[in-house]
Amino acid sequence: MRQAVLAATVDLLTSEGLAATTVAAVARAAGVHETSVYRRWKTRENLVFDALATHSDTALPAPDTGDVREDLSQLFTALARYLSTPAGAALLHLGTVRGENDLEEGRRSYWNARLERAEALVRRGIDRGELPAETDPHLLVEAVTGPLLARVLLTGEPLEDTLVPRLVDLILDGARA
């Protein structure tokens, strides 16, 4: 049931948008009773962000190659490709909606969890001695993420295949002693 409901939620979000993604619509699309959805998720917002998190975690597994440069390149290349899909773009825009108080806590929690997954790659690189001990994992991840999101959300420039490795090289070479 959980997988059917989450898949229906993502489908509705990407095809119809947030306003049309009601618990009733999700329940109909998933073939379950509305009370089952409320029993498990309590609110539409909980459902939406669980669907977002599950979908993006599946689409963007965290690599562990033993090399921080390769791990970051793989993760952010997968992110760039994901953001170039209709589902990725729609989910990104939903995940950046600000000002709707009922979504704010879920949005913040969603992005913090995504950033923490990427920060773990940096911490592994620090532990292996690939990066200085004083490297700030959060700032490093933001430094790579920022240009990607700027291109997608602000300028609409294409995310060419060489962008991510160039960004990772720029950030890591700047972080090295």
GUKE-852802 format. One record per atom (N, C-alpha, C): residue number from 0; x, y, z. Coordinates in Angstrom, 1 decimal. Example, Ala and Ser with C-alpha at 12.3 -4.5 7.8 and 13.67 -1.06 7.14 Angstrom:
2
+-----+--------+--------+--------+
: pos :     c1 :     c2 :     c3 :
+-----+--------+--------+--------+
:   0 :   13.2 :   -5.7 :    7.8 :
:   0 :   12.3 :   -4.5 :    7.8 :
:   0 :   13.2 :   -3.3 :    7.8 :
:   1 :   12.8 :   -2.2 :    7.1 :
:   1 :   13.7 :   -1.1 :    7.1 :
:   1 :   12.9 :    0.0 :    7.9 :
+-----+--------+--------+--------+
REM end
This chain:
177
+-----+--------+--------+--------+
: pos :     c1 :     c2 :     c3 :
+-----+--------+--------+--------+
:   0 :    0.8 :   -1.2 :    0.0 :
:   0 :    0.0 :    0.0 :    0.0 :
:   0 :    0.9 :    1.3 :    0.0 :
:   1 :    1.9 :    1.2 :    0.8 :
:   1 :    2.8 :    2.4 :    0.9 :
:   1 :    3.4 :    2.8 :   -0.4 :
:   2 :    3.9 :    1.8 :   -1.1 :
:   2 :    4.5 :    2.1 :   -2.4 :
:   2 :    3.5 :    2.6 :   -3.4 :
:   3 :    2.3 :    2.1 :   -3.4 :
:   3 :    1.3 :    2.5 :   -4.4 :
:   3 :    0.9 :    4.0 :   -4.1 :
:   4 :    0.7 :    4.3 :   -2.8 :
:   4 :    0.3 :    5.6 :   -2.4 :
:   4 :    1.4 :    6.6 :   -2.7 :
:   5 :    2.7 :    6.3 :   -2.4 :
:   5 :    3.8 :    7.2 :   -2.7 :
:   5 :    3.9 :    7.4 :   -4.2 :
:   6 :    3.8 :    6.3 :   -5.0 :
:   6 :    3.9 :    6.5 :   -6.4 :
:   6 :    2.8 :    7.3 :   -7.0 :
:   7 :    1.6 :    7.1 :   -6.5 :
:   7 :    0.4 :    7.9 :   -6.9 :
:   7 :    0.7 :    9.4 :   -6.6 :
:   8 :    1.2 :    9.6 :   -5.4 :
:   8 :    1.5 :   11.0 :   -5.0 :
:   8 :    2.5 :   11.7 :   -5.9 :
:   9 :    3.6 :   11.0 :   -6.2 :
:   9 :    4.6 :   11.6 :   -7.2 :
:   9 :    4.0 :   11.8 :   -8.5 :
:  10 :    3.2 :   10.9 :   -9.0 :
:  10 :    2.5 :   11.0 :  -10.3 :
:  10 :    1.6 :   12.2 :  -10.3 :
:  11 :    0.8 :   12.4 :   -9.3 :
:  11 :   -0.1 :   13.6 :   -9.3 :
:  11 :    0.7 :   14.9 :   -9.1 :
:  12 :    1.7 :   14.9 :   -8.3 :
:  12 :    2.5 :   16.1 :   -8.2 :
:  12 :    3.2 :   16.5 :   -9.5 :
:  13 :    3.7 :   15.5 :  -10.2 :
:  13 :    4.4 :   15.9 :  -11.5 :
:  13 :    3.4 :   16.2 :  -12.6 :
:  14 :    2.3 :   15.6 :  -12.6 :
:  14 :    1.3 :   15.8 :  -13.7 :
:  14 :    0.3 :   16.9 :  -13.4 :
:  15 :   -0.1 :   17.0 :  -12.2 :
:  15 :   -1.2 :   18.0 :  -11.8 :
:  15 :   -0.8 :   19.1 :  -10.9 :
:  16 :    0.3 :   19.0 :  -10.2 :
:  16 :    0.8 :   20.0 :   -9.3 :
:  16 :    0.3 :   19.8 :   -7.9 :
:  17 :    0.7 :   20.7 :   -7.0 :
:  17 :    0.5 :   20.5 :   -5.6 :
:  17 :   -1.0 :   20.7 :   -5.3 :
:  18 :   -1.7 :   21.7 :   -5.9 :
:  18 :   -3.1 :   21.9 :   -5.5 :
:  18 :   -4.0 :   20.7 :   -5.8 :
:  19 :   -3.7 :   20.0 :   -6.9 :
:  19 :   -4.5 :   18.8 :   -7.2 :
:  19 :   -4.1 :   17.6 :   -6.5 :
:  20 :   -3.0 :   17.6 :   -5.7 :
:  20 :   -2.6 :   16.4 :   -5.0 :
:  20 :   -3.2 :   16.4 :   -3.6 :
:  21 :   -4.4 :   16.0 :   -3.6 :
:  21 :   -5.2 :   15.9 :   -2.3 :
:  21 :   -5.1 :   14.5 :   -1.9 :
:  22 :   -5.4 :   14.3 :   -0.6 :
:  22 :   -5.4 :   12.9 :   -0.1 :
:  22 :   -6.5 :   12.1 :   -0.8 :
:  23 :   -7.6 :   12.7 :   -1.1 :
:  23 :   -8.7 :   12.0 :   -1.8 :
:  23 :   -8.2 :   11.6 :   -3.2 :
:  24 :   -7.5 :   12.5 :   -3.9 :
:  24 :   -7.0 :   12.2 :   -5.3 :
:  24 :   -6.0 :   11.1 :   -5.2 :
:  25 :   -5.1 :   11.2 :   -4.3 :
:  25 :   -4.0 :   10.2 :   -4.1 :
:  25 :   -4.6 :    8.8 :   -3.8 :
:  26 :   -5.6 :    8.8 :   -2.9 :
:  26 :   -6.2 :    7.5 :   -2.5 :
:  26 :   -6.9 :    6.9 :   -3.7 :
:  27 :   -7.6 :    7.7 :   -4.5 :
:  27 :   -8.3 :    7.2 :   -5.7 :
:  27 :   -7.2 :    6.6 :   -6.7 :
:  28 :   -6.2 :    7.3 :   -6.9 :
:  28 :   -5.2 :    6.9 :   -7.9 :
:  28 :   -4.4 :    5.7 :   -7.4 :
:  29 :   -4.3 :    5.5 :   -6.1 :
:  29 :   -3.6 :    4.3 :   -5.6 :
:  29 :   -4.5 :    3.1 :   -5.4 :
:  30 :   -5.8 :    3.4 :   -5.4 :
:  30 :   -6.7 :    2.3 :   -5.2 :
:  30 :   -6.9 :    1.9 :   -3.8 :
:  31 :   -6.7 :    2.9 :   -2.9 :
:  31 :   -6.9 :    2.6 :   -1.4 :
:  31 :   -7.9 :    3.5 :   -0.9 :
:  32 :   -8.3 :    3.3 :    0.3 :
:  32 :   -9.3 :    4.1 :    1.0 :
:  32 :   -8.6 :    5.3 :    1.6 :
:  33 :   -9.3 :    6.5 :    1.5 :
:  33 :   -8.7 :    7.7 :    2.0 :
:  33 :   -8.3 :    7.6 :    3.5 :
:  34 :   -9.1 :    6.9 :    4.3 :
:  34 :   -8.8 :    6.8 :    5.7 :
:  34 :   -7.5 :    6.1 :    5.9 :
:  35 :   -7.1 :    5.2 :    5.1 :
:  35 :   -5.9 :    4.4 :    5.2 :
:  35 :   -4.7 :    5.4 :    5.0 :
:  36 :   -4.9 :    6.3 :    4.1 :
:  36 :   -3.8 :    7.3 :    3.8 :
:  36 :   -3.7 :    8.2 :    5.1 :
:  37 :   -4.8 :    8.7 :    5.6 :
:  37 :   -4.8 :    9.6 :    6.8 :
:  37 :   -4.2 :    8.8 :    8.0 :
:  38 :   -4.5 :    7.6 :    8.1 :
:  38 :   -4.1 :    6.8 :    9.2 :
:  38 :   -2.5 :    6.7 :    9.2 :
:  39 :   -2.0 :    6.5 :    8.1 :
:  39 :   -0.5 :    6.4 :    8.0 :
:  39 :    0.2 :    7.7 :    8.0 :
:  40 :   -0.2 :    8.7 :    7.3 :
:  40 :    0.5 :   10.0 :    7.1 :
:  40 :   -0.1 :   11.1 :    7.9 :
:  41 :   -1.2 :   11.1 :    8.4 :
:  41 :   -1.9 :   12.1 :    9.2 :
:  41 :   -2.3 :   13.4 :    8.4 :
:  42 :   -1.3 :   13.9 :    7.6 :
:  42 :   -1.6 :   15.1 :    6.8 :
:  42 :   -1.2 :   15.0 :    5.4 :
:  43 :   -1.7 :   15.8 :    4.5 :
:  43 :   -1.3 :   15.8 :    3.1 :
:  43 :    0.2 :   16.2 :    3.0 :
:  44 :    0.6 :   17.1 :    3.9 :
:  44 :    2.0 :   17.6 :    3.8 :
:  44 :    3.0 :   16.5 :    4.2 :
:  45 :    2.6 :   15.7 :    5.2 :
:  45 :    3.5 :   14.5 :    5.5 :
:  45 :    3.6 :   13.6 :    4.3 :
:  46 :    2.5 :   13.3 :    3.7 :
:  46 :    2.4 :   12.4 :    2.5 :
:  46 :    3.3 :   13.0 :    1.4 :
:  47 :    3.1 :   14.3 :    1.1 :
:  47 :    3.9 :   14.9 :    0.0 :
:  47 :    5.4 :   14.8 :    0.2 :
:  48 :    5.8 :   15.1 :    1.4 :
:  48 :    7.3 :   15.1 :    1.6 :
:  48 :    7.8 :   13.7 :    1.8 :
:  49 :    7.0 :   12.7 :    2.3 :
:  49 :    7.5 :   11.3 :    2.3 :
:  49 :    7.6 :   10.9 :    0.9 :
:  50 :    6.7 :   11.2 :    0.0 :
:  50 :    6.8 :   10.8 :   -1.4 :
:  50 :    8.0 :   11.4 :   -2.1 :
:  51 :    8.2 :   12.7 :   -1.8 :
:  51 :    9.4 :   13.4 :   -2.4 :
:  51 :   10.7 :   12.7 :   -1.9 :
:  52 :   10.8 :   12.5 :   -0.6 :
:  52 :   12.0 :   11.9 :   -0.1 :
:  52 :   12.2 :   10.5 :   -0.6 :
:  53 :   11.2 :    9.7 :   -0.6 :
:  53 :   11.4 :    8.3 :   -1.1 :
:  53 :   11.8 :    8.3 :   -2.6 :
:  54 :   11.1 :    9.2 :   -3.4 :
:  54 :   11.4 :    9.2 :   -4.8 :
:  54 :   12.8 :    9.7 :   -5.1 :
:  55 :   13.2 :   10.7 :   -4.4 :
:  55 :   14.6 :   11.2 :   -4.7 :
:  55 :   15.7 :   10.3 :   -4.1 :
:  56 :   15.4 :    9.7 :   -3.0 :
:  56 :   16.4 :    8.7 :   -2.4 :
:  56 :   16.6 :    7.5 :   -3.4 :
:  57 :   15.5 :    7.1 :   -4.0 :
:  57 :   15.6 :    6.0 :   -5.0 :
:  57 :   16.3 :    6.5 :   -6.2 :
:  58 :   16.0 :    7.6 :   -6.7 :
:  58 :   16.6 :    8.2 :   -7.9 :
:  58 :   18.1 :    8.6 :   -7.7 :
:  59 :   18.4 :    8.9 :   -6.5 :
:  59 :   19.8 :    9.5 :   -6.2 :
:  59 :   20.5 :    8.7 :   -5.1 :
:  60 :   20.8 :    7.4 :   -5.4 :
:  60 :   21.5 :    6.7 :   -4.3 :
:  60 :   22.9 :    7.3 :   -4.0 :
:  61 :   23.4 :    7.3 :   -2.8 :
:  61 :   24.6 :    7.8 :   -2.4 :
:  61 :   25.8 :    6.9 :   -2.8 :
:  62 :   26.7 :    7.3 :   -3.7 :
:  62 :   27.8 :    6.4 :   -4.1 :
:  62 :   28.8 :    6.2 :   -3.0 :
:  63 :   29.6 :    5.2 :   -3.0 :
:  63 :   30.7 :    5.0 :   -2.1 :
:  63 :   31.8 :    4.3 :   -2.8 :
:  64 :   32.5 :    5.1 :   -3.6 :
:  64 :   33.6 :    4.5 :   -4.5 :
:  64 :   34.9 :    4.4 :   -3.8 :
:  65 :   35.1 :    5.1 :   -2.6 :
:  65 :   36.3 :    5.2 :   -1.9 :
:  65 :   37.1 :    6.4 :   -2.3 :
:  66 :   36.5 :    7.3 :   -3.1 :
:  66 :   37.2 :    8.5 :   -3.6 :
:  66 :   36.1 :    9.7 :   -3.5 :
:  67 :   36.4 :   10.7 :   -2.7 :
:  67 :   35.4 :   11.7 :   -2.5 :
:  67 :   35.1 :   12.5 :   -3.8 :
:  68 :   36.1 :   12.7 :   -4.6 :
:  68 :   35.9 :   13.4 :   -5.9 :
:  68 :   34.9 :   12.6 :   -6.8 :
:  69 :   35.1 :   11.3 :   -6.9 :
:  69 :   34.3 :   10.4 :   -7.7 :
:  69 :   32.9 :   10.3 :   -7.1 :
:  70 :   32.8 :   10.2 :   -5.7 :
:  70 :   31.5 :   10.1 :   -5.1 :
:  70 :   30.7 :   11.4 :   -5.4 :
:  71 :   31.3 :   12.5 :   -5.2 :
:  71 :   30.6 :   13.8 :   -5.4 :
:  71 :   30.2 :   13.9 :   -6.9 :
:  72 :   31.1 :   13.6 :   -7.8 :
:  72 :   30.8 :   13.7 :   -9.2 :
:  72 :   29.6 :   12.8 :   -9.6 :
:  73 :   29.6 :   11.5 :   -9.1 :
:  73 :   28.5 :   10.6 :   -9.4 :
:  73 :   27.2 :   11.1 :   -8.8 :
:  74 :   27.2 :   11.5 :   -7.5 :
:  74 :   26.0 :   12.0 :   -6.9 :
:  74 :   25.4 :   13.2 :   -7.6 :
:  75 :   26.2 :   14.2 :   -7.9 :
:  75 :   25.7 :   15.4 :   -8.5 :
:  75 :   25.5 :   15.3 :  -10.0 :
:  76 :   26.1 :   14.4 :  -10.6 :
:  76 :   25.8 :   14.1 :  -12.0 :
:  76 :   24.4 :   13.5 :  -12.1 :
:  77 :   24.1 :   12.5 :  -11.2 :
:  77 :   22.8 :   11.9 :  -11.1 :
:  77 :   21.8 :   13.0 :  -10.8 :
:  78 :   22.1 :   13.9 :   -9.9 :
:  78 :   21.2 :   15.0 :   -9.5 :
:  78 :   20.9 :   15.8 :  -10.8 :
:  79 :   21.9 :   16.2 :  -11.5 :
:  79 :   21.7 :   17.0 :  -12.7 :
:  79 :   20.8 :   16.3 :  -13.7 :
:  80 :   21.1 :   15.0 :  -13.9 :
:  80 :   20.2 :   14.3 :  -14.8 :
:  80 :   18.8 :   14.2 :  -14.3 :
:  81 :   18.6 :   14.0 :  -13.0 :
:  81 :   17.3 :   13.9 :  -12.4 :
:  81 :   16.6 :   15.2 :  -12.6 :
:  82 :   17.3 :   16.3 :  -12.4 :
:  82 :   16.6 :   17.6 :  -12.5 :
:  82 :   16.2 :   17.9 :  -13.9 :
:  83 :   16.8 :   17.3 :  -14.9 :
:  83 :   16.5 :   17.5 :  -16.3 :
:  83 :   15.3 :   16.7 :  -16.7 :
:  84 :   14.8 :   15.8 :  -15.9 :
:  84 :   13.6 :   15.1 :  -16.2 :
:  84 :   12.3 :   15.9 :  -15.8 :
:  85 :   11.2 :   15.6 :  -16.4 :
:  85 :   10.0 :   16.3 :  -16.0 :
:  85 :    9.6 :   16.1 :  -14.5 :
:  86 :    9.8 :   14.9 :  -14.0 :
:  86 :    9.5 :   14.5 :  -12.6 :
:  86 :   10.5 :   15.3 :  -11.7 :
:  87 :   11.7 :   15.2 :  -12.0 :
:  87 :   12.7 :   15.9 :  -11.2 :
:  87 :   12.5 :   17.4 :  -11.1 :
:  88 :   12.2 :   18.0 :  -12.3 :
:  88 :   12.0 :   19.5 :  -12.3 :
:  88 :   10.7 :   19.8 :  -11.5 :
:  89 :    9.7 :   19.0 :  -11.6 :
:  89 :    8.4 :   19.3 :  -10.9 :
:  89 :    8.6 :   19.1 :   -9.4 :
:  90 :    9.3 :   18.1 :   -9.0 :
:  90 :    9.6 :   17.8 :   -7.6 :
:  90 :   10.5 :   18.9 :   -7.0 :
:  91 :   11.5 :   19.3 :   -7.8 :
:  91 :   12.4 :   20.4 :   -7.3 :
:  91 :   11.6 :   21.7 :   -7.1 :
:  92 :   10.7 :   22.0 :   -8.0 :
:  92 :   10.0 :   23.3 :   -7.8 :
:  92 :    9.1 :   23.2 :   -6.6 :
:  93 :    8.5 :   22.0 :   -6.4 :
:  93 :    7.6 :   21.8 :   -5.2 :
:  93 :    8.5 :   21.9 :   -3.9 :
:  94 :    9.6 :   21.3 :   -4.0 :
:  94 :   10.5 :   21.3 :   -2.8 :
:  94 :   11.1 :   22.7 :   -2.5 :
:  95 :   10.9 :   23.6 :   -3.4 :
:  95 :   11.4 :   25.0 :   -3.1 :
:  95 :   10.3 :   26.0 :   -2.8 :
:  96 :    9.1 :   25.5 :   -2.8 :
:  96 :    8.0 :   26.4 :   -2.5 :
:  96 :    8.2 :   27.0 :   -1.1 :
:  97 :    8.2 :   28.3 :   -1.0 :
:  97 :    8.4 :   29.0 :    0.2 :
:  97 :    7.1 :   29.8 :    0.5 :
:  98 :    6.9 :   30.1 :    1.8 :
:  98 :    5.8 :   31.0 :    2.2 :
:  98 :    4.5 :   30.3 :    2.5 :
:  99 :    4.4 :   29.0 :    2.2 :
:  99 :    3.2 :   28.3 :    2.5 :
:  99 :    3.5 :   27.6 :    3.9 :
: 100 :    3.0 :   28.2 :    4.9 :
: 100 :    3.4 :   27.7 :    6.3 :
: 100 :    3.1 :   26.2 :    6.5 :
: 101 :    2.1 :   25.7 :    5.9 :
: 101 :    1.9 :   24.2 :    6.2 :
: 101 :    2.9 :   23.4 :    5.5 :
: 102 :    3.7 :   23.9 :    4.5 :
: 102 :    4.7 :   23.1 :    3.9 :
: 102 :    6.1 :   23.4 :    4.4 :
: 103 :    6.3 :   24.5 :    5.1 :
: 103 :    7.6 :   25.0 :    5.5 :
: 103 :    8.4 :   24.0 :    6.3 :
: 104 :    7.8 :   23.4 :    7.3 :
: 104 :    8.6 :   22.4 :    8.1 :
: 104 :    9.0 :   21.2 :    7.3 :
: 105 :    8.1 :   20.7 :    6.5 :
: 105 :    8.4 :   19.6 :    5.6 :
: 105 :    9.4 :   19.9 :    4.6 :
: 106 :    9.4 :   21.1 :    4.0 :
: 106 :   10.4 :   21.5 :    3.0 :
: 106 :   11.7 :   21.6 :    3.6 :
: 107 :   11.8 :   22.2 :    4.8 :
: 107 :   13.1 :   22.3 :    5.5 :
: 107 :   13.7 :   20.9 :    5.9 :
: 108 :   12.8 :   20.1 :    6.4 :
: 108 :   13.2 :   18.7 :    6.8 :
: 108 :   13.7 :   17.9 :    5.5 :
: 109 :   13.0 :   18.1 :    4.4 :
: 109 :   13.3 :   17.4 :    3.2 :
: 109 :   14.7 :   17.8 :    2.7 :
: 110 :   14.9 :   19.1 :    2.6 :
: 110 :   16.2 :   19.5 :    2.1 :
: 110 :   17.4 :   19.3 :    3.1 :
: 111 :   17.1 :   19.4 :    4.4 :
: 111 :   18.2 :   19.0 :    5.3 :
: 111 :   18.6 :   17.6 :    5.2 :
: 112 :   17.6 :   16.7 :    5.0 :
: 112 :   18.0 :   15.3 :    4.9 :
: 112 :   18.7 :   15.0 :    3.6 :
: 113 :   18.4 :   15.7 :    2.5 :
: 113 :   19.1 :   15.5 :    1.2 :
: 113 :   20.5 :   16.0 :    1.4 :
: 114 :   20.7 :   17.2 :    2.0 :
: 114 :   22.0 :   17.8 :    2.2 :
: 114 :   22.9 :   16.9 :    3.1 :
: 115 :   22.3 :   16.3 :    4.1 :
: 115 :   23.0 :   15.5 :    5.0 :
: 115 :   23.5 :   14.2 :    4.3 :
: 116 :   22.8 :   13.7 :    3.4 :
: 116 :   23.2 :   12.5 :    2.6 :
: 116 :   24.5 :   12.8 :    1.8 :
: 117 :   24.5 :   14.0 :    1.2 :
: 117 :   25.7 :   14.4 :    0.5 :
: 117 :   26.8 :   14.8 :    1.4 :
: 118 :   26.5 :   15.4 :    2.5 :
: 118 :   27.6 :   15.7 :    3.5 :
: 118 :   28.3 :   14.5 :    4.0 :
: 119 :   27.6 :   13.4 :    4.1 :
: 119 :   28.2 :   12.1 :    4.5 :
: 119 :   29.4 :   11.7 :    3.6 :
: 120 :   29.2 :   12.0 :    2.3 :
: 120 :   30.3 :   11.7 :    1.3 :
: 120 :   31.5 :   12.5 :    1.6 :
: 121 :   31.3 :   13.8 :    2.0 :
: 121 :   32.4 :   14.7 :    2.3 :
: 121 :   33.1 :   14.2 :    3.6 :
: 122 :   32.3 :   13.8 :    4.6 :
: 122 :   32.9 :   13.4 :    5.9 :
: 122 :   33.7 :   12.1 :    5.6 :
: 123 :   33.3 :   11.2 :    4.8 :
: 123 :   34.1 :   10.1 :    4.4 :
: 123 :   35.4 :   10.5 :    3.8 :
: 124 :   35.4 :   11.5 :    3.0 :
: 124 :   36.6 :   12.0 :    2.4 :
: 124 :   37.5 :   12.6 :    3.4 :
: 125 :   37.0 :   13.3 :    4.4 :
: 125 :   37.8 :   13.8 :    5.5 :
: 125 :   38.4 :   12.7 :    6.3 :
: 126 :   37.6 :   11.7 :    6.6 :
: 126 :   38.1 :   10.6 :    7.4 :
: 126 :   39.2 :    9.8 :    6.7 :
: 127 :   39.1 :    9.8 :    5.4 :
: 127 :   40.2 :    9.1 :    4.6 :
: 127 :   41.4 :   10.0 :    4.3 :
: 128 :   41.4 :   11.2 :    4.8 :
: 128 :   42.5 :   12.1 :    4.6 :
: 128 :   42.5 :   12.8 :    3.2 :
: 129 :   41.5 :   12.7 :    2.5 :
: 129 :   41.4 :   13.3 :    1.1 :
: 129 :   41.2 :   14.8 :    1.2 :
: 130 :   40.5 :   15.2 :    2.3 :
: 130 :   40.2 :   16.6 :    2.5 :
: 130 :   40.7 :   17.0 :    3.9 :
: 131 :   41.1 :   18.3 :    4.1 :
: 131 :   41.5 :   18.7 :    5.4 :
: 131 :   40.5 :   18.5 :    6.5 :
: 132 :   40.9 :   18.3 :    7.7 :
: 132 :   40.0 :   18.0 :    8.8 :
: 132 :   39.0 :   19.2 :    9.0 :
: 133 :   39.5 :   20.4 :    8.7 :
: 133 :   38.6 :   21.6 :    9.0 :
: 133 :   37.6 :   21.9 :    7.9 :
: 134 :   37.6 :   21.0 :    6.9 :
: 134 :   36.6 :   21.2 :    5.8 :
: 134 :   35.2 :   21.2 :    6.3 :
: 135 :   34.4 :   22.1 :    5.9 :
: 135 :   33.0 :   22.2 :    6.3 :
: 135 :   32.1 :   21.4 :    5.3 :
: 136 :   31.7 :   20.2 :    5.7 :
: 136 :   30.9 :   19.4 :    4.7 :
: 136 :   29.6 :   20.1 :    4.2 :
: 137 :   28.9 :   20.8 :    5.1 :
: 137 :   27.7 :   21.5 :    4.7 :
: 137 :   28.0 :   22.6 :    3.6 :
: 138 :   29.0 :   23.4 :    3.9 :
: 138 :   29.4 :   24.5 :    3.0 :
: 138 :   29.9 :   23.9 :    1.7 :
: 139 :   30.6 :   22.8 :    1.7 :
: 139 :   31.1 :   22.2 :    0.5 :
: 139 :   30.0 :   21.7 :   -0.4 :
: 140 :   29.0 :   21.1 :    0.2 :
: 140 :   27.9 :   20.5 :   -0.5 :
: 140 :   27.0 :   21.7 :   -1.1 :
: 141 :   26.8 :   22.7 :   -0.3 :
: 141 :   26.1 :   23.9 :   -0.8 :
: 141 :   26.8 :   24.6 :   -2.0 :
: 142 :   28.2 :   24.6 :   -1.9 :
: 142 :   29.0 :   25.2 :   -3.0 :
: 142 :   28.8 :   24.4 :   -4.3 :
: 143 :   28.6 :   23.1 :   -4.3 :
: 143 :   28.3 :   22.4 :   -5.5 :
: 143 :   26.9 :   22.5 :   -5.9 :
: 144 :   26.0 :   22.4 :   -4.9 :
: 144 :   24.5 :   22.4 :   -5.2 :
: 144 :   24.1 :   23.7 :   -5.7 :
: 145 :   24.6 :   24.8 :   -5.2 :
: 145 :   24.1 :   26.2 :   -5.6 :
: 145 :   24.1 :   26.4 :   -7.1 :
: 146 :   25.3 :   26.2 :   -7.8 :
: 146 :   25.3 :   26.5 :   -9.2 :
: 146 :   24.3 :   25.6 :  -10.0 :
: 147 :   24.1 :   24.3 :   -9.5 :
: 147 :   23.1 :   23.5 :  -10.2 :
: 147 :   21.7 :   24.0 :  -10.1 :
: 148 :   21.4 :   24.4 :   -8.9 :
: 148 :   20.0 :   24.9 :   -8.6 :
: 148 :   19.8 :   26.3 :   -9.3 :
: 149 :   20.9 :   27.1 :   -9.4 :
: 149 :   20.8 :   28.4 :  -10.0 :
: 149 :   20.5 :   28.2 :  -11.5 :
: 150 :   21.2 :   27.2 :  -12.1 :
: 150 :   20.9 :   27.0 :  -13.5 :
: 150 :   19.5 :   26.5 :  -13.8 :
: 151 :   19.0 :   25.6 :  -12.9 :
: 151 :   17.7 :   25.0 :  -13.1 :
: 151 :   16.6 :   26.0 :  -12.8 :
: 152 :   16.7 :   26.7 :  -11.7 :
: 152 :   15.7 :   27.5 :  -11.2 :
: 152 :   15.8 :   29.0 :  -11.7 :
: 153 :   16.9 :   29.5 :  -11.8 :
: 153 :   17.1 :   30.9 :  -12.1 :
: 153 :   17.3 :   31.2 :  -13.6 :
: 154 :   18.3 :   30.6 :  -14.2 :
: 154 :   18.7 :   30.9 :  -15.6 :
: 154 :   18.1 :   30.0 :  -16.6 :
: 155 :   17.8 :   28.7 :  -16.2 :
: 155 :   17.3 :   27.8 :  -17.2 :
: 155 :   18.4 :   27.3 :  -18.2 :
: 156 :   19.7 :   27.6 :  -17.9 :
: 156 :   20.8 :   27.1 :  -18.7 :
: 156 :   20.8 :   25.6 :  -18.7 :
: 157 :   21.3 :   25.0 :  -19.7 :
: 157 :   21.4 :   23.5 :  -19.7 :
: 157 :   22.5 :   23.0 :  -18.8 :
: 158 :   22.2 :   21.8 :  -18.3 :
: 158 :   23.2 :   21.2 :  -17.4 :
: 158 :   24.0 :   20.2 :  -18.2 :
: 159 :   25.0 :   20.8 :  -18.9 :
: 159 :   25.8 :   19.9 :  -19.7 :
: 159 :   26.6 :   18.9 :  -18.9 :
: 160 :   27.0 :   17.8 :  -19.6 :
: 160 :   27.7 :   16.7 :  -18.9 :
: 160 :   29.0 :   17.0 :  -18.2 :
: 161 :   29.7 :   18.1 :  -18.7 :
: 161 :   30.9 :   18.4 :  -18.1 :
: 161 :   30.8 :   19.3 :  -16.9 :
: 162 :   29.6 :   19.9 :  -16.6 :
: 162 :   29.4 :   20.9 :  -15.6 :
: 162 :   29.7 :   20.3 :  -14.2 :
: 163 :   29.2 :   19.2 :  -13.8 :
: 163 :   29.4 :   18.6 :  -12.5 :
: 163 :   30.8 :   18.3 :  -12.2 :
: 164 :   31.5 :   17.6 :  -13.1 :
: 164 :   32.9 :   17.3 :  -12.7 :
: 164 :   33.8 :   18.6 :  -12.6 :
: 165 :   33.4 :   19.6 :  -13.4 :
: 165 :   34.1 :   20.9 :  -13.3 :
: 165 :   33.8 :   21.6 :  -12.0 :
: 166 :   32.6 :   21.6 :  -11.6 :
: 166 :   32.2 :   22.1 :  -10.3 :
: 166 :   32.9 :   21.4 :   -9.1 :
: 167 :   32.9 :   20.1 :   -9.2 :
: 167 :   33.5 :   19.3 :   -8.1 :
: 167 :   35.0 :   19.6 :   -8.1 :
: 168 :   35.7 :   19.6 :   -9.2 :
: 168 :   37.1 :   20.0 :   -9.3 :
: 168 :   37.3 :   21.4 :   -8.7 :
: 169 :   36.5 :   22.3 :   -9.1 :
: 169 :   36.7 :   23.7 :   -8.6 :
: 169 :   36.6 :   23.8 :   -7.1 :
: 170 :   35.5 :   23.1 :   -6.6 :
: 170 :   35.3 :   23.2 :   -5.1 :
: 170 :   36.4 :   22.4 :   -4.4 :
: 171 :   36.7 :   21.2 :   -4.8 :
: 171 :   37.6 :   20.4 :   -4.0 :
: 171 :   39.0 :   20.9 :   -4.1 :
: 172 :   39.4 :   21.4 :   -5.3 :
: 172 :   40.8 :   22.0 :   -5.4 :
: 172 :   40.9 :   23.2 :   -4.6 :
: 173 :   39.8 :   24.0 :   -4.4 :
: 173 :   39.8 :   25.1 :   -3.5 :
: 173 :   39.8 :   24.7 :   -2.0 :
: 174 :   39.3 :   23.5 :   -1.7 :
: 174 :   39.3 :   23.1 :   -0.3 :
: 174 :   40.6 :   22.4 :    0.1 :
: 175 :   41.4 :   22.0 :   -0.9 :
: 175 :   42.6 :   21.3 :   -0.5 :
: 175 :   43.7 :   22.3 :    0.0 :
: 176 :   44.5 :   21.7 :    0.8 :
: 176 :   45.7 :   22.5 :    1.4 :
: 176 :   46.6 :   22.9 :    0.3 :
+-----+--------+--------+--------+
REM end
